[in-house]
Amino acid sequence: MSVARYWHTASTLANGLVLVTGGNIVGSVNTAELYNSSTGTWTTTGSMSAARGDHTASILANGYILVTGGFNGAAALKSAELYNPSSGTWTITGSMNVAREDHTASTLANGSVLVAGGKNGVYLNSAELYNPLTGTWTLTGNMSTPRYFHTTSTLENGLILVVGGQNSNVYLDSAELYNPSTGIWTTTGSMNDARAHHTTSLLATGSVLVAGGSNRVAGEFHDAALNSAELYNPSTGTWTTTSNMSIAREIHIASTLANGKVLVTGGLYSGVYLNSAELY
């Protein structure tokens, strides 16, 4: 890329290009660039109006990319903006009701975007919905637990599964479900391991695979990466352990491949940055 960055986002556009936005170097950046897989090259595109890292990027039904919140080096943001792939430009859209970073964003079946949790000096259990037709946000039901560094997955039944994360220094094993029809959250079965900085992947079976992450070692003041993995069954609302990864890792990436396997790459283990990868 033209700019080194972390805590950025990557989105695959309808034209096959990959849009990378923002992130951090020393401070947050507002730059964006496009990857062309046919040529293996990067080109810069329009910059966002605000520098931000720890934000989210969501693909809308019209092909635009919605970027929300994040951290600008001084404070959490409530602003949001839209990227137009046809023009390579950004336009500001309605701001969230609550500034937040380290939150999640999920695109619902009706085209709305659900943003949940995060932090802004306090830890948030609030959630809100973006309406692409009006460019406005409305608050929806609160999660039962404030959380950040959590994950969300859209289940085949349309419900949104929120998993784990942190509430201050408490690592969470809890999970809950958002019903877009009612705007209500309900708790579901808890994981076997509390974890944050993990990944979740929706499998072809409809189950959700959770892998790795970090937890707090009892009696210690540091985090410990996990190699454990478990599966959520939406039909029963329960978790079962599955085989462990060969390497404990947090802040890694999981990608579902066309053959149904899940590729886990990189991450962090005990202060060591990883270049290893493995398949589930």
C-alpha positions as CSV (number, residue, x, y, z in Angstrom):
1,M,0.0,0.0,0.0
2,S,1.1,3.6,-0.3
3,V,0.6,4.2,3.4
4,A,1.4,1.9,6.4
5,R,-1.7,1.4,8.5
6,Y,-3.4,-0.7,11.2
7,W,-6.9,-0.7,12.7
8,H,-8.1,0.1,9.1
9,T,-10.9,-1.5,7.2
10,A,-11.1,-3.4,3.9
11,S,-14.2,-3.8,1.7
12,T,-14.6,-5.7,-1.5
13,L,-16.5,-3.5,-4.0
14,A,-19.0,-4.7,-6.6
15,N,-16.4,-4.0,-9.3
16,G,-13.9,-6.4,-7.6
17,L,-11.6,-3.8,-6.2
18,V,-10.8,-3.7,-2.5
19,L,-11.2,-0.4,-0.7
20,V,-8.9,0.2,2.3
21,T,-9.8,3.1,4.6
22,G,-8.2,5.0,7.4
23,G,-6.4,3.4,10.3
24,N,-3.4,4.4,12.4
25,I,0.3,5.1,11.9
26,V,1.4,7.4,14.7
27,G,-2.0,9.1,14.6
28,S,-5.1,8.3,12.7
29,V,-5.2,8.9,8.9
30,N,-8.0,9.8,6.5
31,T,-6.5,8.3,3.4
32,A,-8.0,5.5,1.3
33,E,-6.7,3.3,-1.5
34,L,-7.9,0.6,-3.9
35,Y,-6.4,-2.8,-4.6
36,N,-6.7,-4.3,-8.1
37,S,-6.4,-8.1,-7.9
38,S,-5.9,-8.3,-11.7
39,T,-2.8,-6.2,-11.7
40,G,-1.7,-6.6,-8.0
41,T,-1.3,-2.9,-7.7
42,W,-2.7,-0.2,-5.4
43,T,-4.0,3.3,-6.4
44,T,-5.0,6.1,-4.1
45,T,-8.6,7.3,-4.1
46,G,-10.5,10.1,-2.4
47,S,-9.7,10.8,1.3
48,M,-12.3,10.7,4.0
49,S,-13.4,14.0,5.6
50,A,-12.2,12.7,9.0
51,A,-9.1,10.8,10.0
52,R,-10.2,7.7,11.8
53,G,-9.1,4.2,13.0
54,D,-11.0,1.5,14.9
55,H,-14.0,2.4,12.7
56,T,-16.3,0.2,10.7
57,A,-17.0,-0.1,6.9
58,S,-20.3,-1.6,5.6
59,I,-21.3,-2.4,2.0
60,L,-24.8,-1.0,1.2
61,A,-27.2,-2.4,-1.3
62,N,-26.5,0.5,-3.8
63,G,-22.7,-0.4,-3.7
64,Y,-21.7,2.6,-1.6
65,I,-19.5,2.0,1.5
66,L,-20.7,3.4,4.8
67,V,-17.9,4.3,7.3
68,T,-18.9,4.9,10.9
69,G,-17.2,6.3,14.0
70,G,-13.7,5.4,15.1
71,F,-11.0,7.3,16.9
72,N,-9.2,10.4,15.5
73,G,-6.3,10.4,17.8
74,A,-8.1,12.5,20.4
75,A,-11.6,11.3,20.8
76,A,-14.2,8.8,19.5
77,L,-16.3,10.0,16.6
78,K,-20.0,10.0,15.9
79,S,-19.6,11.1,12.3
80,A,-20.3,8.8,9.3
81,E,-19.5,9.1,5.6
82,L,-20.2,7.4,2.3
83,Y,-17.8,6.3,-0.5
84,N,-19.0,6.3,-4.0
85,P,-17.1,3.7,-6.1
86,S,-18.1,5.4,-9.4
87,S,-16.6,8.8,-8.5
88,G,-14.0,7.8,-5.9
89,T,-15.3,10.5,-3.6
90,W,-16.7,10.7,-0.1
91,T,-19.8,12.5,1.2
92,I,-20.8,13.1,4.8
93,T,-24.0,11.5,5.9
94,G,-26.0,11.6,9.1
95,S,-24.0,11.3,12.4
96,M,-24.7,8.5,14.9
97,N,-26.4,9.5,18.1
98,V,-23.5,8.2,20.1
99,A,-19.7,8.6,19.4
100,R,-18.1,5.2,19.4
101,E,-14.9,3.3,18.5
102,D,-14.2,-0.5,18.6
103,H,-17.9,-1.1,17.8
104,T,-19.4,-3.5,15.2
105,A,-21.6,-2.9,12.1
106,S,-23.9,-5.4,10.5
107,T,-25.9,-5.0,7.3
108,L,-29.5,-6.3,7.8
109,A,-31.7,-8.0,5.2
110,N,-33.7,-4.8,4.8
111,G,-30.6,-2.8,3.9
112,S,-30.3,-1.0,7.2
113,V,-27.0,-1.1,9.1
114,L,-26.9,-2.0,12.8
115,V,-24.1,-0.5,14.9
116,A,-23.6,-2.0,18.3
117,G,-21.4,-1.3,21.4
118,G,-18.0,0.1,21.4
119,K,-16.5,2.8,23.7
120,N,-16.0,6.5,24.0
121,G,-14.5,7.0,27.4
122,V,-17.3,4.8,28.8
123,Y,-18.3,1.3,27.6
124,L,-21.4,1.1,25.5
125,N,-24.3,-1.2,25.3
126,S,-26.3,1.0,23.0
127,A,-27.2,0.2,19.4
128,E,-28.5,2.2,16.5
129,L,-29.7,1.7,12.9
130,Y,-28.7,3.6,9.8
131,N,-31.3,4.1,7.1
132,P,-29.6,4.4,3.7
133,L,-32.7,5.9,2.1
134,T,-32.8,8.9,4.6
135,G,-29.2,9.0,5.7
136,T,-30.4,9.1,9.3
137,W,-29.8,7.1,12.5
138,T,-32.3,5.9,15.1
139,L,-31.6,4.2,18.4
140,T,-32.8,0.7,18.9
141,G,-32.8,-1.7,21.8
142,N,-29.7,-1.9,24.1
143,M,-27.6,-5.0,24.5
144,S,-27.8,-6.5,27.9
145,T,-24.0,-5.9,28.4
146,P,-21.7,-3.1,27.4
147,R,-19.0,-4.5,25.1
148,Y,-16.2,-3.6,22.7
149,F,-13.7,-5.7,20.8
150,H,-16.6,-8.1,20.2
151,T,-17.8,-9.6,16.9
152,T,-21.1,-9.9,15.1
153,S,-22.4,-12.4,12.6
154,T,-25.6,-12.4,10.5
155,L,-27.3,-15.8,10.9
156,E,-29.2,-17.5,8.2
157,N,-32.5,-16.7,10.1
158,G,-31.7,-13.0,9.9
159,L,-30.8,-12.6,13.5
160,I,-27.5,-10.9,14.5
161,L,-25.3,-12.8,16.9
162,V,-23.0,-10.7,19.1
163,V,-20.2,-12.6,20.8
164,G,-17.7,-11.9,23.6
165,G,-15.6,-8.7,23.9
166,Q,-14.6,-6.7,26.9
167,N,-16.5,-4.6,29.4
168,S,-13.6,-2.5,30.9
169,N,-11.1,-5.2,32.0
170,V,-13.7,-7.9,32.2
171,Y,-13.5,-10.4,29.3
172,L,-16.9,-11.7,28.3
173,D,-18.1,-15.2,27.5
174,S,-21.7,-14.0,26.9
175,A,-23.5,-13.8,23.6
176,E,-26.8,-12.2,22.6
177,L,-29.1,-12.1,19.5
178,Y,-30.7,-9.0,17.9
179,N,-34.0,-9.4,16.2
180,P,-34.4,-6.8,13.4
181,S,-38.2,-7.4,13.4
182,T,-38.6,-6.3,17.1
183,G,-35.4,-4.3,17.8
184,I,-34.9,-6.4,20.9
185,W,-31.8,-8.3,22.1
186,T,-32.1,-11.6,23.9
187,T,-29.3,-13.5,25.6
188,T,-28.3,-16.9,24.2
189,G,-25.8,-19.5,25.4
190,S,-22.5,-18.4,26.7
191,M,-19.2,-19.5,25.2
192,N,-16.9,-22.0,27.0
193,D,-14.1,-19.3,27.0
194,A,-14.4,-15.6,27.6
195,R,-12.6,-13.8,24.8
196,A,-12.0,-10.5,23.0
197,H,-10.0,-9.8,19.8
198,H,-11.3,-13.1,18.4
199,T,-12.9,-13.9,15.0
200,T,-16.3,-15.3,14.0
201,S,-17.1,-17.0,10.7
202,L,-20.4,-18.2,9.4
203,L,-20.0,-21.8,8.1
204,A,-22.0,-23.4,5.3
205,T,-23.8,-25.5,7.9
206,G,-25.2,-22.4,9.5
207,S,-23.1,-22.7,12.6
208,V,-20.7,-19.9,13.7
209,L,-17.0,-20.6,14.3
210,V,-15.3,-18.6,17.0
211,A,-11.5,-18.8,17.0
212,G,-8.7,-17.4,19.2
213,G,-8.7,-14.0,20.9
214,S,-7.4,-13.0,24.2
215,N,-8.4,-13.4,27.9
216,R,-7.1,-12.3,31.2
217,V,-5.0,-14.9,33.1
218,A,-6.3,-15.3,36.6
219,G,-4.1,-13.4,39.1
220,E,-2.1,-11.7,36.3
221,F,-2.2,-8.2,34.8
222,H,-1.7,-9.1,31.2
223,D,-3.7,-10.7,28.4
224,A,-3.1,-14.2,27.1
225,A,-3.8,-15.2,23.6
226,L,-6.1,-18.3,23.1
227,N,-5.8,-21.2,20.6
228,S,-9.3,-22.5,21.5
229,A,-12.2,-22.6,19.1
230,E,-15.9,-23.3,19.4
231,L,-19.1,-23.6,17.4
232,Y,-22.4,-21.9,18.0
233,N,-25.5,-23.8,16.9
234,P,-28.3,-21.4,16.1
235,S,-31.0,-24.1,16.4
236,T,-30.1,-24.9,20.0
237,G,-28.4,-21.6,21.1
238,T,-25.5,-23.6,22.5
239,W,-21.7,-23.8,22.1
240,T,-19.5,-26.8,21.6
241,T,-15.7,-26.8,21.6
242,T,-14.0,-27.9,18.4
243,S,-10.3,-28.6,17.7
244,N,-7.8,-26.0,18.8
245,M,-5.7,-23.9,16.4
246,S,-2.1,-24.9,16.3
247,I,-1.0,-21.4,17.5
248,A,-2.7,-19.2,20.0
249,R,-3.5,-15.8,18.4
250,E,-5.4,-12.6,18.9
251,I,-6.1,-9.6,16.6
252,H,-6.0,-12.0,13.7
253,I,-8.2,-12.3,10.6
254,A,-10.5,-15.1,9.5
255,S,-11.7,-15.4,5.9
256,T,-14.2,-17.9,4.6
257,L,-13.0,-19.5,1.3
258,A,-15.1,-20.6,-1.7
259,N,-14.6,-24.3,-0.7
260,G,-16.1,-23.6,2.8
261,K,-12.9,-23.7,4.7
262,V,-11.9,-20.9,7.0
263,L,-8.4,-19.3,6.6
264,V,-7.0,-17.7,9.8
265,T,-4.0,-15.4,9.3
266,G,-1.5,-13.5,11.4
267,G,-2.3,-12.0,14.8
268,L,-0.4,-11.5,18.0
269,Y,0.9,-14.0,20.6
270,S,2.7,-12.9,23.7
271,G,4.0,-9.7,22.1
272,V,5.2,-11.6,19.0
273,Y,3.5,-10.7,15.6
274,L,2.7,-13.7,13.6
275,N,3.0,-14.5,9.9
276,S,1.6,-18.0,10.2
277,A,-1.7,-19.1,8.7
278,E,-3.9,-22.2,9.2
279,L,-7.1,-23.7,7.8
280,Y,-10.2,-25.0,9.6
